[in-house]
Amino acid sequence: MKPLVTSLVFVASCLLAACNTEPSATTPLATVPPQTQTEVPTQTQQQAQAPTQQSTTSQEQTPTQQTQPQPTGQIVGGYTSVDSNDEGVQAAAQFAAQSLGGLLAQVTKAEQQVVAGLNYRLNLDFQDGSKHQVVVYKDLQGNMKLTQQ
């Protein structure tokens, strides 16, 4: 046990010497600049800031509505909107129309998802007036497959 304690004392003294600090000195390693962005309060902070409602009447109270911030932007791994005239969208739409045995009139909505390849989620109008929502998978070699109709 004694050699272990001696080793630990030696290591600690070496570290202090390397840092050029004395054991009693407390110097901050870094200063943190003040926040420049507005922070969104957490639910606990919101509850602490919400006024407490007490009533002496026997009427039923409604709970205080707290709004949570809604996520904005893209969801990682989710579908994103794509222009209906995009070359990849048009190729996937033509493939879906051929697979379903119809003639494509137009693509009304197009979204894509990056996977090991691409998923195209398409809303299609056919010339016979029928409407279809399909998912076409395009693998990394460019092969297409109708995965949902």
Backbone as CSV, one residue per row, in Angstrom:
resi,resn,N_x,N_y,N_z,CA_x,CA_y,CA_z,C_x,C_y,C_z
1,MET,0.831,-1.190,0.000,0.000,0.000,0.000,0.870,1.246,0.000
2,LYS,1.976,1.202,0.760,2.847,2.363,0.868,3.450,2.746,-0.486
3,PRO,3.914,1.772,-1.330,4.450,2.159,-2.641,3.382,2.821,-3.531
4,LEU,2.128,2.388,-3.418,1.055,2.973,-4.213,0.819,4.424,-3.808
5,VAL,0.778,4.690,-2.511,0.572,6.059,-2.018,1.740,6.931,-2.446
6,THR,2.945,6.410,-2.344,4.131,7.166,-2.740,4.074,7.497,-4.224
7,SER,3.634,6.543,-5.038,3.521,6.762,-6.482,2.482,7.831,-6.788
8,LEU,1.352,7.773,-6.101,0.307,8.766,-6.329,0.747,10.164,-5.931
9,VAL,1.479,10.273,-4.827,1.986,11.571,-4.387,2.980,12.094,-5.412
10,PHE,3.838,11.210,-5.923,4.822,11.606,-6.918,4.141,12.114,-8.190
11,VAL,3.116,11.384,-8.672,2.390,11.781,-9.877,1.707,13.124,-9.662
12,ALA,1.087,13.305,-8.518,0.401,14.563,-8.231,1.390,15.717,-8.201
13,SER,2.549,15.514,-7.600,3.530,16.598,-7.540,4.089,16.909,-8.917
14,CYS,4.244,15.887,-9.768,4.699,16.119,-11.144,3.673,16.918,-11.932
15,LEU,2.416,16.586,-11.767,1.359,17.320,-12.462,1.312,18.767,-12.015
16,LEU,1.449,18.993,-10.737,1.441,20.363,-10.224,2.651,21.141,-10.731
17,ALA,3.784,20.491,-10.792,4.982,21.157,-11.291,4.834,21.465,-12.773
18,ALA,4.246,20.542,-13.536,4.060,20.755,-14.962,3.084,21.892,-15.232
19,CYS,2.109,22.034,-14.394,1.125,23.106,-14.544,1.641,24.419,-13.971
20,ASN,2.764,24.338,-13.271,3.336,25.515,-12.621,2.307,26.158,-11.695
21,THR,1.637,25.331,-10.915,0.603,25.788,-9.999,0.881,25.239,-8.619
22,GLU,0.504,25.993,-7.660,0.618,25.505,-6.294,-0.710,24.886,-5.893
23,PRO,-0.697,23.917,-4.981,-1.946,23.255,-4.603,-2.998,24.198,-4.066
24,SER,-2.617,25.316,-3.465,-3.611,26.205,-2.875,-4.143,27.213,-3.882
25,ALA,-3.477,27.348,-5.013,-3.924,28.343,-6.000,-5.086,27.774,-6.797
26,THR,-6.100,28.577,-6.964,-7.234,28.163,-7.784,-7.377,29.164,-8.917
27,THR,-6.979,28.754,-10.087,-7.060,29.597,-11.274,-8.064,28.969,-12.221
28,PRO,-9.031,29.739,-12.703,-9.976,29.152,-13.646,-9.259,28.786,-14.948
29,LEU,-9.639,27.648,-15.509,-9.015,27.204,-16.744,-9.462,28.042,-17.931
30,ALA,-10.698,28.430,-17.979,-11.203,29.236,-19.088,-12.386,30.038,-18.590
31,THR,-12.580,31.178,-19.184,-13.757,31.967,-18.848,-14.796,31.742,-19.923
32,VAL,-16.013,31.633,-19.533,-17.107,31.387,-20.452,-17.751,32.722,-20.777
33,PRO,-17.844,33.078,-22.080,-18.474,34.347,-22.426,-19.965,34.292,-22.131
34,PRO,-20.580,35.431,-21.874,-22.021,35.432,-21.599,-22.792,34.978,-22.829
35,GLN,-23.968,34.415,-22.588,-24.819,33.936,-23.671,-25.272,35.097,-24.537
36,THR,-25.170,34.909,-25.861,-25.641,35.942,-26.769,-26.960,35.552,-27.407
37,GLN,-27.322,34.282,-27.322,-28.584,33.842,-27.891,-29.626,33.714,-26.799
38,THR,-30.873,33.866,-27.183,-31.960,33.714,-26.236,-32.177,32.234,-25.986
39,GLU,-32.210,31.852,-24.731,-32.432,30.459,-24.374,-33.925,30.194,-24.242
40,VAL,-34.344,29.011,-24.661,-35.724,28.591,-24.492,-35.836,27.958,-23.117
41,PRO,-36.725,28.455,-22.278,-36.828,27.879,-20.932,-37.318,26.443,-20.989
42,THR,-36.806,25.629,-20.092,-37.244,24.243,-20.021,-38.625,24.193,-19.376
43,GLN,-39.241,23.031,-19.436,-40.579,22.888,-18.871,-40.557,23.178,-17.371
44,THR,-39.502,22.756,-16.678,-39.392,23.017,-15.241,-39.298,24.510,-14.983
45,GLN,-38.505,25.223,-15.804,-38.399,26.672,-15.645,-39.723,27.349,-15.948
46,GLN,-40.448,26.857,-16.963,-41.737,27.446,-17.305,-42.729,27.257,-16.164
47,GLN,-42.691,26.067,-15.537,-43.611,25.821,-14.435,-43.284,26.719,-13.259
48,ALA,-42.001,26.963,-13.027,-41.600,27.815,-11.916,-41.992,29.270,-12.171
49,GLN,-41.997,29.681,-13.458,-42.338,31.051,-13.789,-43.841,31.271,-13.912
50,ALA,-44.612,30.199,-14.112,-46.055,30.328,-14.295,-46.698,30.785,-12.985
51,PRO,-47.638,31.712,-13.067,-48.297,32.162,-11.850,-49.171,31.053,-11.272
52,THR,-49.197,30.973,-9.982,-50.036,29.968,-9.343,-51.449,30.508,-9.241
53,GLN,-52.398,29.642,-9.535,-53.796,30.048,-9.502,-54.472,29.357,-8.321
54,GLN,-55.020,30.171,-7.434,-55.763,29.617,-6.321,-57.145,30.251,-6.353
55,SER,-58.122,29.438,-6.099,-59.483,29.928,-6.159,-60.200,29.556,-4.868
56,THR,-61.020,30.478,-4.388,-61.785,30.187,-3.179,-63.178,29.719,-3.533
57,THR,-63.535,29.778,-4.845,-64.861,29.311,-5.239,-64.793,27.838,-5.577
58,SER,-65.943,27.215,-5.726,-65.987,25.791,-6.016,-66.034,25.531,-7.516
59,GLN,-65.783,26.560,-8.339,-65.809,26.359,-9.777,-64.604,25.513,-10.202
60,GLU,-64.800,24.760,-11.276,-63.730,23.906,-11.778,-62.698,24.767,-12.501
61,GLN,-61.430,24.526,-12.198,-60.368,25.294,-12.832,-59.833,24.524,-14.029
62,THR,-59.447,25.265,-15.052,-58.816,24.638,-16.203,-57.306,24.727,-16.017
63,PRO,-56.589,23.692,-16.379,-55.130,23.731,-16.212,-54.513,24.784,-17.121
64,THR,-53.409,25.326,-16.681,-52.708,26.341,-17.447,-52.115,25.701,-18.697
65,GLN,-52.393,26.280,-19.841,-51.861,25.775,-21.102,-50.440,26.280,-21.278
66,GLN,-49.523,25.374,-21.484,-48.143,25.751,-21.761,-47.812,25.278,-23.161
67,THR,-47.302,26.170,-23.962,-46.959,25.799,-25.320,-45.495,25.408,-25.380
68,GLN,-45.249,24.283,-25.984,-43.886,23.816,-26.175,-43.401,24.317,-27.525
69,PRO,-42.125,24.648,-27.642,-41.617,25.084,-28.934,-41.746,23.958,-29.952
70,GLN,-42.220,24.295,-31.139,-42.385,23.318,-32.195,-41.081,23.163,-32.964
71,PRO,-40.710,21.927,-33.326,-39.487,21.743,-34.092,-39.635,22.354,-35.472
72,THR,-38.573,22.934,-35.942,-38.580,23.521,-37.264,-37.485,22.886,-38.096
73,GLY,-37.607,23.020,-39.391,-36.565,22.505,-40.265,-36.788,21.041,-40.602
74,GLN,-35.750,20.417,-41.069,-35.790,19.049,-41.553,-35.584,18.065,-40.404
75,ILE,-36.174,16.912,-40.567,-35.942,15.820,-39.626,-34.918,14.901,-40.274
76,VAL,-33.881,14.577,-39.547,-32.825,13.735,-40.087,-33.408,12.388,-40.470
77,GLY,-33.179,11.972,-41.701,-33.672,10.686,-42.187,-35.104,10.724,-42.665
78,GLY,-35.757,11.869,-42.610,-37.150,11.976,-43.031,-37.278,12.385,-44.487
79,TYR,-38.513,12.495,-44.941,-38.792,12.917,-46.307,-38.646,14.435,-46.415
80,THR,-38.148,14.891,-47.563,-38.058,16.319,-47.853,-38.750,16.594,-49.180
81,SER,-39.329,17.771,-49.310,-40.016,18.148,-50.545,-39.017,18.307,-51.683
82,VAL,-39.447,17.892,-52.854,-38.623,17.984,-54.058,-39.491,18.576,-55.166
83,ASP,-38.867,19.301,-56.077,-39.575,19.862,-57.228,-40.140,18.728,-58.086
84,SER,-41.393,18.850,-58.476,-42.053,17.809,-59.273,-41.405,17.633,-60.645
85,ASN,-40.715,18.653,-61.125,-40.073,18.579,-62.438,-38.640,18.057,-62.362
86,ASP,-38.174,17.675,-61.165,-36.831,17.122,-60.997,-36.683,15.869,-61.864
87,GLU,-35.504,15.714,-62.450,-35.251,14.584,-63.353,-35.466,13.236,-62.666
88,GLY,-34.980,13.088,-61.430,-35.151,11.838,-60.694,-36.611,11.567,-60.354
89,VAL,-37.346,12.625,-60.028,-38.775,12.494,-59.721,-39.534,12.045,-60.959
90,GLN,-39.248,12.661,-62.110,-39.942,12.303,-63.340,-39.645,10.859,-63.749
91,ALA,-38.393,10.428,-63.572,-38.038,9.042,-63.901,-38.779,8.066,-62.981
92,ALA,-38.841,8.390,-61.681,-39.548,7.525,-60.727,-41.047,7.509,-61.026
93,ALA,-41.601,8.649,-61.429,-43.030,8.732,-61.748,-43.351,7.909,-62.993
94,GLN,-42.510,7.992,-64.011,-42.728,7.196,-65.223,-42.622,5.701,-64.914
95,PHE,-41.655,5.329,-64.064,-41.511,3.937,-63.665,-42.772,3.453,-62.946
96,ALA,-43.291,4.270,-62.025,-44.496,3.888,-61.274,-45.688,3.763,-62.214
97,ALA,-45.830,4.698,-63.141,-46.954,4.648,-64.080,-46.889,3.378,-64.923
98,GLN,-45.708,3.017,-65.414,-45.560,1.789,-66.193,-45.867,0.567,-65.336
99,SER,-45.396,0.571,-64.093,-45.633,-0.570,-63.201,-47.109,-0.754,-62.888
100,LEU,-47.854,0.359,-62.818,-49.287,0.295,-62.509,-50.144,0.174,-63.766
101,GLY,-49.519,0.253,-64.935,-50.245,0.083,-66.193,-51.081,1.288,-66.576
102,GLY,-50.637,2.483,-66.244,-51.374,3.691,-66.607,-50.488,4.684,-67.319
103,LEU,-51.118,5.774,-67.768,-50.387,6.852,-68.415,-50.349,8.050,-67.481
104,LEU,-49.162,8.546,-67.232,-48.961,9.637,-66.283,-49.449,10.948,-66.868
105,ALA,-50.278,11.669,-66.108,-50.698,13.012,-66.503,-49.797,14.039,-65.834
106,GLN,-49.661,13.938,-64.501,-48.785,14.877,-63.791,-48.432,14.361,-62.400
107,VAL,-47.340,14.915,-61.874,-46.920,14.653,-60.495,-47.424,15.825,-59.672
108,THR,-48.305,15.583,-58.698,-48.881,16.681,-57.906,-48.075,16.977,-56.651
109,LYS,-47.342,15.985,-56.157,-46.512,16.187,-54.966,-45.366,15.197,-55.012
110,ALA,-44.170,15.674,-54.629,-43.002,14.798,-54.648,-42.152,15.051,-53.409
111,GLU,-41.728,13.967,-52.774,-40.825,14.025,-51.629,-39.779,12.932,-51.811
112,GLN,-38.591,13.174,-51.258,-37.572,12.132,-51.317,-36.963,11.908,-49.950
113,GLN,-36.494,10.698,-49.727,-35.853,10.297,-48.482,-34.544,9.610,-48.837
114,VAL,-33.468,10.053,-48.204,-32.169,9.440,-48.449,-32.035,8.218,-47.554
115,VAL,-31.873,7.078,-48.177,-31.625,5.814,-47.478,-30.388,5.227,-48.157
116,ALA,-30.236,3.941,-48.206,-29.172,3.347,-49.017,-29.674,3.403,-50.456
117,GLY,-29.733,4.598,-50.984,-30.358,4.921,-52.258,-31.343,6.054,-51.986
118,LEU,-32.447,6.074,-52.706,-33.471,7.111,-52.513,-34.858,6.491,-52.524
119,ASN,-35.725,6.981,-51.650,-37.151,6.687,-51.718,-37.831,7.936,-52.255
120,TYR,-38.656,7.773,-53.275,-39.469,8.869,-53.786,-40.914,8.593,-53.393
121,ARG,-41.522,9.481,-52.626,-42.945,9.369,-52.289,-43.664,10.366,-53.189
122,LEU,-44.518,9.845,-54.067,-45.119,10.658,-55.121,-46.634,10.575,-55.103
123,ASN,-47.280,11.695,-55.343,-48.713,11.728,-55.619,-48.853,11.930,-57.121
124,LEU,-49.494,10.963,-57.790,-49.573,10.969,-59.243,-51.017,11.058,-59.708
125,ASP,-51.224,11.812,-60.778,-52.512,11.837,-61.478,-52.301,11.136,-62.811
126,PHE,-53.170,10.166,-63.108,-53.091,9.464,-64.380,-54.084,10.083,-65.360
127,GLN,-53.884,9.790,-66.642,-54.736,10.381,-67.674,-56.173,9.892,-67.603
128,ASP,-56.419,8.740,-67.002,-57.797,8.240,-66.866,-58.525,8.880,-65.685
129,GLY,-57.857,9.826,-64.966,-58.466,10.528,-63.847,-58.171,9.920,-62.486
130,SER,-57.551,8.755,-62.465,-57.236,8.126,-61.183,-56.045,8.816,-60.530
131,LYS,-56.015,8.736,-59.205,-54.939,9.334,-58.409,-54.271,8.227,-57.609
132,HIS,-52.952,8.315,-57.496,-52.190,7.286,-56.799,-51.119,7.938,-55.932
133,GLN,-50.910,7.362,-54.755,-49.762,7.738,-53.934,-48.866,6.513,-53.894
134,VAL,-47.628,6.684,-54.354,-46.707,5.560,-54.469,-45.370,5.915,-53.827
135,VAL,-44.609,4.867,-53.518,-43.225,5.035,-53.086,-42.375,4.192,-54.022
136,VAL,-41.408,4.845,-54.650,-40.486,4.180,-55.558,-39.105,4.221,-54.912
137,TYR,-38.485,3.050,-54.789,-37.136,2.950,-54.244,-36.147,2.872,-55.390
138,LYS,-35.121,3.717,-55.348,-34.043,3.694,-56.346,-32.762,3.340,-55.606
139,ASP,-32.182,2.178,-55.920,-30.978,1.747,-55.207,-29.741,2.484,-55.725
140,LEU,-28.591,2.187,-55.142,-27.358,2.895,-55.484,-26.874,2.605,-56.898
141,GLN,-27.348,1.519,-57.501,-26.977,1.202,-58.879,-27.952,1.826,-59.881
142,GLY,-29.028,2.459,-59.387,-30.004,3.105,-60.272,-31.213,2.251,-60.581
143,ASN,-31.299,1.046,-60.030,-32.453,0.169,-60.252,-33.633,0.665,-59.430
144,MET,-34.836,0.635,-60.040,-36.036,1.114,-59.345,-36.963,-0.034,-59.020
145,LYS,-37.718,0.170,-57.922,-38.685,-0.833,-57.474,-39.857,-0.101,-56.846
146,LEU,-41.074,-0.486,-57.196,-42.276,0.087,-56.612,-42.502,-0.609,-55.271
147,THR,-42.319,0.121,-54.160,-42.409,-0.507,-52.837,-43.743,-0.272,-52.157
148,GLN,-44.478,0.737,-52.600,-45.794,0.999,-51.998,-46.677,1.609,-53.065
149,GLN,-47.922,1.110,-53.157,-48.860,1.664,-54.137,-50.201,1.951,-53.534
